[in-house]
Amino acid sequence: MDNGQGLTLTAITLGGIVTGLWVPDAGGQRANIVLGFDNLDDYVQRNPHFGVIVGRYGNRIANGRFELDGQGHQLDCNDGPNTLHGGSQGFGTRLWEAQIEGDTLLLSYDSADGEQGFPGRLQARVRYSLGLDVDGCNWRIDYEAECDQATLVNMTHHDYFNLAGEGSVLGHRLHIPASRYTEVDAKRIPLGHAPVTGTPFDFRTPSVIESRIRDAHPQVVMALGYDHNWVLDAPFDGTLHLAARLEDPVSGRCMEMHSSEPAIQFYSGNFLDGSLVGPGRKTWRQGDGLCLEPQHSPDSPNHEVGPEWPSTVLRPGEVYRSSTVHRFSA
């Protein structure tokens, strides 16, 4: 896909994976700002969620279990005792149907009742659109889903961004408009939401990631960096709001993420260890990319529904909708 103004996106039907996203810098030079592979086999055999559609449930569910309408459900556990990103055969591993509709790409997937342990037949649709606005180019993702039984849905996208196109992202400047983040245990399961004030989790003022990631805060040390959820300050009312802003001071590239979701996960690529090889025989190492994933908070199904933990339940007759817009400028 090409918007004619320098923004180009490439994708495959496996997992709806975005394999490339070319964005111009301040001088008009384009670079691919997402990590990935140059062959299908790596995406099939060893993909750490590079560029995938995540579902049915993004992030973790404790012990792979939840109760819905008085009935317990056991999910596929693929992250120690927990379920991560929908299980070992989540949406990012499935073949999606692709259809061109005007200047957009519509991806569709029919998830069977009981797939990975989730109840109900879920019909999921994800639309990629490229556009141009007064601030620059944009890539929009619109999610929709319907189910014939009550089920859980929490879809997101798992791109590893590097606005420089190469090198480390630790020099990027990050802004997350959130006054609370989610403390986790050693298995990354939420303990509760805590204030960011006075901690390295306070990105309400744009801050260079490198200046925070070596902090001795127990949560940063345990996660080997950042692998946490932030509860956004904006009201959760179905409208788009700023979820994060990422800037690379060298290239001048800037990405603003606007989302309808109540929270966002920031993962600093802590487990990239050089064992994965990208295009040009480049090895992906810690700090080469980071993820910003708009979502509901992890393990929400196991917390009492309320303002702190909005419901992730989808019932028959309802339509799940979520949107994220990536706005690029330089």
C-alpha positions in Angstrom: 0.0 0.0 0.0 1.3 3.5 -0.9 -0.4 6.8 0.0 1.6 8.6 -2.8 3.3 10.9 -0.3 6.1 8.7 0.9 4.3 6.3 3.3 4.4 2.7 2.1 3.1 -0.4 4.0 3.6 -4.1 3.1 1.7 -6.9 4.7 1.1 -10.7 4.3 -2.0 -12.7 5.1 -0.2 -14.8 7.7 -1.2 -13.1 11.0 -2.0 -9.9 9.0 1.7 -9.2 9.6 3.0 -5.8 8.6 6.4 -6.7 7.1 7.5 -3.2 6.2 6.5 0.4 6.9 8.5 3.0 5.0 8.4 6.6 6.4 10.3 9.7 5.2 12.6 11.6 7.6 13.1 15.3 7.8 15.2 15.3 4.6 12.7 13.2 2.7 14.7 10.0 2.9 12.6 6.9 3.6 13.4 4.0 5.9 11.6 0.9 7.1 10.7 1.7 10.7 9.4 -1.8 11.8 11.4 -4.9 12.6 10.8 -8.1 10.7 12.2 -10.9 8.6 12.9 -11.3 4.9 11.5 -14.8 4.5 8.3 -16.6 5.4 9.9 -19.5 7.3 11.1 -17.2 10.1 7.6 -15.7 10.4 6.2 -19.2 10.7 8.8 -20.8 13.0 10.3 -18.1 15.3 8.3 -14.9 15.1 8.3 -12.9 18.5 5.1 -11.3 17.3 6.8 -9.0 14.8 4.0 -7.0 13.1 1.1 -9.3 13.9 -2.6 -8.8 14.7 -3.0 -9.9 18.3 -6.1 -11.8 19.5 -8.4 -12.9 20.7 -6.9 -11.4 23.8 -3.9 -9.2 23.7 -1.4 -9.4 26.6 -1.7 -11.9 29.5 -4.4 -13.8 31.3 -3.3 -15.3 34.6 -3.1 -19.1 34.6 -5.0 -19.1 31.3 -8.3 -19.1 33.1 -11.3 -16.9 33.4 -14.9 -17.2 34.4 -17.7 -15.9 32.3 -21.4 -16.0 33.3 -20.6 -18.6 36.0 -18.7 -20.9 33.7 -14.9 -21.4 33.9 -12.8 -21.5 30.8 -9.3 -22.9 30.4 -7.1 -21.3 27.6 -4.0 -22.5 25.9 -1.0 -21.5 28.2 2.0 -20.4 26.2 3.8 -18.0 28.6 4.7 -20.2 31.6 1.5 -20.8 33.5 -0.3 -17.9 31.6 -1.9 -17.2 28.3 -0.2 -14.5 26.2 -1.6 -12.8 23.1 -4.4 -15.4 22.6 -2.3 -18.5 23.0 0.4 -20.4 21.0 -1.9 -20.3 17.9 -3.4 -16.9 18.4 -4.5 -14.5 15.6 -0.9 -13.7 14.7 -0.3 -17.3 13.5 -3.5 -17.6 11.5 -4.1 -17.1 7.8 -6.4 -14.1 7.2 -8.5 -13.5 4.1 -7.4 -10.4 2.2 -9.6 -8.1 0.2 -8.9 -4.7 -1.4 -11.7 -2.2 -0.9 -10.8 1.1 -2.6 -7.6 2.3 -0.9 -7.9 0.0 2.1 -6.9 -3.6 2.9 -9.6 -5.6 4.7 -8.4 -8.7 6.6 -11.0 -11.2 7.8 -10.6 -14.3 10.1 -13.3 -16.7 11.3 -12.2 -18.0 14.7 -13.9 -21.3 15.6 -15.7 -21.9 18.9 -13.2 -23.3 21.4 -10.1 -22.1 19.5 -7.3 -21.8 22.0 -10.1 -22.3 24.7 -12.1 -19.2 23.9 -15.9 -19.7 23.7 -18.0 -18.9 20.7 -17.4 -18.5 16.9 -15.8 -15.1 16.5 -15.8 -13.3 13.1 -13.0 -10.8 13.1 -12.3 -8.0 10.6 -9.2 -5.7 10.6 -8.8 -2.8 8.1 -5.5 -1.1 7.2 -5.8 2.4 5.6 -3.1 4.8 4.6 -3.9 8.5 4.6 -2.7 12.1 4.6 -3.7 14.9 6.9 -2.4 18.4 7.8 0.2 16.9 10.2 1.6 14.3 7.8 1.0 10.7 6.8 -1.0 8.3 8.7 -1.7 4.5 9.0 -5.1 3.6 10.5 -6.2 0.3 11.9 -9.9 -0.4 12.5 -10.9 -3.6 14.3 -14.4 -5.2 14.4 -15.6 -8.5 15.7 -18.9 -10.3 16.3 -19.5 -13.6 18.2 -22.4 -16.1 18.6 -21.6 -16.6 22.3 -20.4 -14.4 25.1 -16.6 -14.3 24.8 -13.5 -12.1 25.4 -12.0 -9.8 22.8 -9.0 -7.5 23.3 -7.3 -7.0 19.9 -4.2 -4.9 19.2 -1.2 -4.8 16.9 2.3 -5.8 17.8 4.8 -3.8 15.7 8.4 -3.3 16.8 9.1 0.3 15.9 12.5 2.0 15.3 12.0 5.4 13.9 15.6 5.7 12.9 15.3 2.6 10.8 18.4 1.1 12.4 20.5 1.2 15.6 19.0 1.5 19.0 15.6 3.0 20.0 16.9 3.9 23.5 17.7 7.5 22.3 14.1 8.0 21.2 11.9 10.4 23.2 8.7 8.9 24.5 5.5 10.6 25.8 2.7 8.6 27.4 -0.2 10.7 28.8 -0.9 8.4 31.7 -0.8 9.0 35.5 -1.0 5.3 36.4 0.8 2.2 35.3 0.2 -1.5 36.1 2.5 -3.1 38.6 3.2 -6.8 37.8 4.6 -9.8 39.5 7.5 -11.9 38.2 5.2 -13.6 35.6 4.0 -10.1 34.4 0.6 -10.6 35.9 -1.0 -7.4 37.3 -0.9 -6.6 41.0 -2.8 -3.4 40.5 -2.5 0.1 39.1 -0.1 2.5 40.8 0.8 6.3 40.4 3.7 7.1 38.0 4.7 10.1 40.0 8.3 9.9 41.2 9.0 6.7 39.2 10.7 5.9 35.9 7.2 5.1 34.6 6.4 8.8 34.4 6.4 9.7 30.7 3.8 12.5 31.1 6.7 14.8 30.1 8.5 13.5 27.0 11.6 11.7 28.1 14.5 9.9 26.5 14.0 6.1 27.1 17.7 5.6 27.9 17.5 8.0 30.8 14.9 5.8 32.5 15.5 2.2 31.5 18.6 1.7 33.7 16.8 2.8 36.8 17.0 0.6 39.9 13.2 0.6 40.4 12.2 -3.0 41.2 9.7 -3.2 38.4 12.2 -2.1 35.8 14.9 -4.5 37.1 12.5 -7.4 37.1 11.3 -6.8 33.6 14.8 -6.1 32.2 13.4 -2.8 31.1 9.8 -1.9 30.3 7.1 -4.5 29.7 4.2 -2.7 31.4 0.7 -1.3 30.8 -0.2 2.3 31.3 -3.8 3.4 32.1 -4.4 6.5 29.9 -5.7 9.7 31.4 -8.1 10.3 28.5 -11.7 9.2 29.1 -12.6 5.8 27.7 -15.6 6.8 25.5 -15.0 5.2 22.2 -13.3 8.3 20.6 -9.7 8.6 19.5 -7.3 10.2 22.0 -3.5 10.5 22.2 -2.0 7.2 23.5 1.7 7.8 22.9 4.1 10.0 21.0 7.5 8.7 19.9 10.3 10.9 18.5 13.7 10.1 17.0 15.8 13.3 17.4 18.4 12.2 14.8 16.1 11.4 11.8 13.4 13.9 12.9 10.7 11.2 12.5 7.8 11.4 14.9 4.9 9.0 15.5 1.8 9.9 17.4 -0.6 7.1 18.3 -4.2 7.9 18.7 -6.4 5.1 20.0 -9.9 4.4 21.3 -8.5 2.0 23.9 -8.2 2.8 27.6 -4.6 1.7 28.0 -1.3 1.0 26.2 1.5 -1.5 26.7 5.1 -0.3 26.3 7.6 -3.1 25.7 11.2 -2.1 25.2 12.2 -5.3 23.3 14.0 -6.8 26.3 14.1 -10.3 25.0 15.7 -9.6 21.6 19.0 -11.4 22.1 20.7 -11.6 18.7 19.3 -15.0 17.8 16.9 -13.6 15.2 18.1 -12.3 11.8 16.4 -9.6 9.8 16.9 -8.3 6.3 20.5 -7.8 5.2 21.7 -10.4 7.8 21.1 -7.9 10.6 20.6 -9.5 14.0 17.9 -8.1 16.2 19.2 -7.3 19.7 17.9 -5.7 22.8 16.9 -2.1 22.2 16.7 -2.4 18.4 12.9 -2.0 18.5 10.0 -1.2 20.9 6.3 -2.0 21.0 3.4 0.4 21.8 0.2 -1.6 21.9 -3.1 0.1 22.6 -5.4 -2.3 24.5 -7.4 -3.1 27.6 -5.3 -3.8 30.7 -3.8 -7.3 31.0 -5.8 -9.9 32.9 -8.9 -7.7 32.9 -11.3 -10.7 32.9 -10.0 -11.7 36.3 -10.7 -8.3 37.9 -14.0 -6.7 38.9 -15.4 -4.6 36.1 -15.3 -0.9 36.8 -13.6 2.3 35.7 -10.2 0.8 36.6 -10.9 -2.4 34.7 -13.3 -1.9 31.7 -15.0 -5.1 30.5 -13.5 -7.1 27.7 -16.7 -9.2 27.2 -18.4 -9.3 23.8 -22.0 -10.7 23.7 -24.1 -11.9 20.8 -25.7 -9.0 19.0 -22.9 -6.7 20.0 -20.1 -5.4 17.7 -16.6 -5.0 19.1 -14.9 -1.9 17.7 -11.5 -0.4 18.3 -9.3 2.0 16.2 -5.7 3.2 16.3 -4.2 5.9 14.1 -0.4 6.2 13.6 0.4 9.8 12.5 3.9 10.3 11.1 5.7 13.6 10.7 9.2 14.8 10.4 
